[in-house]
Amino acid sequence: MKATIFFHPEVFVNIPIHEMIQAQREYFLSGATRDIETRRQALLKLLDAVQSREKDIEKALFSDLRKSAQETYFCETGILLG
């Protein structure tokens, strides 16, 4: 199983949650996440995803939880981007 599928949420749009969880569990148990470079690349992809979708995250948190842009930054995205 390739690591890249775990960094592209659109791949899982039509997959039942239990299948997604099982796929992620199998990937983790394969040992693929033990390599330092794999972890580093995953974190860089996470950083890129948050940076490129920061406004979408802000809008979603306001819509769902009524969090202000400042609260979203300080409590959610800023932790990663800081």
C-alpha positions in Angstrom: 0.0 0.0 0.0 1.4 3.4 -0.9 1.8 6.1 1.7 0.6 8.8 -0.7 -3.1 7.8 -0.4 -3.1 8.8 3.3 -2.3 12.4 2.4 -5.0 12.9 -0.2 -8.4 13.0 1.5 -10.2 13.1 -1.8 -9.2 9.5 -2.4 -11.5 8.5 0.5 -14.5 10.5 -0.4 -16.7 7.5 -1.3 -15.2 5.0 1.0 -17.0 3.9 4.2 -15.2 5.1 7.3 -14.6 1.6 8.6 -12.7 0.7 5.4 -10.7 3.9 5.6 -9.7 3.1 9.2 -8.8 -0.4 8.3 -6.6 0.7 5.4 -4.8 3.2 7.6 -4.4 0.6 10.3 -2.9 -1.9 7.8 -0.5 0.8 6.5 0.7 1.6 10.0 1.1 -2.0 10.9 3.2 -2.6 7.8 6.0 -0.6 9.4 6.1 2.0 6.7 5.9 4.8 9.2 9.0 3.8 11.1 11.4 5.4 8.7 12.5 8.9 9.7 12.4 10.2 6.2 8.9 8.9 5.7 7.8 10.7 8.9 9.6 13.9 7.7 7.9 13.8 4.3 4.5 13.2 6.0 4.9 16.2 8.2 6.0 18.3 5.2 2.8 17.2 3.3 0.7 18.1 6.4 2.3 21.5 6.6 1.7 22.1 2.9 -1.9 20.9 3.2 -2.6 23.3 6.1 -0.9 26.2 4.5 -2.8 25.7 1.2 -6.1 25.2 2.9 -5.8 27.6 5.8 -8.7 29.8 4.8 -10.9 26.7 4.2 -10.0 25.4 7.7 -10.8 28.8 9.1 -14.2 28.9 7.4 -15.1 25.4 8.4 -14.2 26.0 12.1 -16.3 29.2 12.1 -19.2 27.4 10.4 -19.1 24.3 12.7 -17.8 25.8 16.0 -18.1 29.5 15.6 -14.4 29.9 16.1 -13.0 33.3 15.1 -10.0 33.5 12.7 -7.8 34.5 15.6 -8.9 31.5 17.7 -8.5 29.1 14.8 -4.9 30.4 14.3 -3.9 30.3 17.9 -5.6 26.9 18.7 -5.5 25.0 15.5 -3.4 26.1 12.5 -0.9 28.3 14.2 0.4 25.3 16.2 1.6 23.8 12.9 2.5 27.0 11.1 4.1 28.8 14.0 
